[in-house]
């Protein structure tokens, strides 16, 4: 069973760290941590919607690297065109 360790929010995003346990066939129990990233928003009809992404602990830095690269590309592309694209959202 998963146990909530910590949850942090920023705007409509929330990240949660979970402590999990897995019962091994050899008879032992191993603990591991996972992360849930959630975004909540209202759609055009006013209904709440959400998206979730579940990550393993070792995936977090990889996702951070990808997001930094995407951000860098978007910022540089905006400079080339004289504005920061995406700022209109």
Helices and strands as residue ranges (DSSP letters): E 3-10, E 13-23, E 29-42, E 48-56, G 57-59, H 60-80
